[in-house]
Amino acid sequence: MPELLKFEYKRILKSKLIWFMVAYAFLCPVFAVIVLSFLIDFMFNIDLDDVNFSSSNFKFITWFIISYFYVRLPLIIGLFSGLFVGRDYSDGFIRNKITAGHTRFQIYFSTLITQLTVNVGLCIIYIIAGILALAISPFELNLNNGEMLIRAFTLILALAVLTTFFTALALNIKAKAWVIVISALFVMAMGPVSSIVSNYSYSSKLIDNYIEACEEKVEEIEQMSSDYEGYYYVPEVPERKDFINLPWLVLHPVYLLTNAGIESDLLPATNTSSLLSDDLFSYRNKVSRSGFANSILAAFSGVESPLDFNEINKVKGMEVRVSDLIPVYIAKSLIWSCIISAGGYMMFRKKNIN
């Protein structure tokens, strides 16, 4: 195994593609800091020196810059696995390794280890570049006493799941083109799938709490209508069937068992107009599950929520602390990395190399 690892690292360092990836990982957050400064200072005519940023504002900006390696890097990681690992078949490296006496276990996991370390290294380069860019920019660097690095570590582990998947594909599919196409399609689907799945992150218990709060609100309105003369519109109370439906039965387990909701739960909003709201650059410590109360309810029942925005977020369990989500995502990433690695190896062990 050490000889294979040494051989793989030498191959990687000789590859021009890896140095392109390193440059991309370094320049991407630097460019993001420049663009963000331009948008605020020029396009919106806001002088950064005149804006009274709070500590939470700077935390948001810092997290906004350093966290997007999870969005920016997967595509080039998938392409790298397809092009670099895929060469092992076209150039006969795998067959030569077996002829030299190396086992398939050693070949598979030496490749996986090198791919993981390279991709983790790219993430670290991205984070360091973002920190350096922020340190010399008009923005103040604020890592929230290191808590932000724990969030970044969580995203790195989630990205490791993708790396194990791409590596397993490249080692089990001889055609590099197919590996690249599948990897690219998978990465492009991540964003839309995350948005859809996150809409069904609400639990059955939360639905009970929400319906109970709606019943109390409707009773309050009915009481007001009987106590005072005049017309009061009494909204309908939603039913469990409005939320516990076929999409929820399919997509809620996907949210619970996979990392499909990690973008919505951990990454900041990318809508530039939202950055200039009253709550400028707010750094989230909690994630709200309130989206279902209007979007899902209106879509499936045609009934508007009887609760206003503040009342919805006060429902028990509606807001979840990010610190409670992090260990869950860490555990899921470790489990899925092991499952995919083991499954990929079982397929590779029986694969015809010739």
ABEGO torsion letter per residue (X at the ends): XAAAAAAAAAAAAABAAAAAAAAAAAAAAAAAAAAAAAAAAAAAGBBAAABBBBAAAAAAAAAAAAAAAAAAAAAAAAAAAAAAAAAAAAAGAAAAAAAAGBBAAAAAAAAAAAAAAAAAAAAAAAAAAAAAAAAABABBBBAGGGAAAAAAAAAAAAAAAAAAAAAAAAAABABAAAAAAAAAAAAAAAAAAAAAAAAAABBAAAAAAAAAAAAAAAAAAAAAAAABBEBBBBBBBBBAAAABBAAAAAAAAAAAABAAAAAAAABBBABAAAAABABBGBBBABBBAAAAAAAAAAAAAGBBBABBAAAAAABBGABBBAAAAAAAAAAAAAAAAAAAAAAAAAAAAABBAX
